[in-house]
Amino acid sequence: MRAQFRNFIRVTAEHIEYLIQKLGATLTKQDITMRNAISVKDRIAVTLQFLASGDSYSSLQYLFRIPVCTIGGIVTEVCEQLFAQLKEDYMKVLF
């Protein structure tokens, strides 16, 4: 199962857990009466799948059962947080 997950998302389960710990506080949303919030793990998985595969949002909506308009917001938000939280440790940006 872990090998399939890694092949699908392109990172190990340990890396996903690290990202959840690092980004969890900023990506956590609250449940409301009408629906449950999308988990941090699912938000990270959708974004990593998009970045790894280049799949369209339409394709990802069927894989994750999340609407296209929501996926667009998730990918944007997670990418912004990845940059903000990890830029000191992992990313070198040249302007």
Steps between C-alpha positions, in 0.01 A plus 500: 500500500781744588671436165177576317452819701856610427457425130176700495610809698875473424611544862526263793244477779764641735531811285123543504502477881780757515299738282189444711697590813663802337191640321215361709441809710461728198300260282251368756141605437201463729199279433172680452143383534455434129826311434821366647822682420752343262784357707853638490622163371256513208593862425868408484433183299293687239772763461784250477308293245438813294866603516630148430269409214378823349148357502221748440277606785217318320695175513591551865138557599422138410804363682438690823124569480556874551339763272718672239454848647607371842806326357613827343490672838669209675791481254558874521483508880723196554762626252508836676544329836765261366700797382445703817579219744776317314686771312766540770569126521459371147444764234735746345323766299686705247354825377 
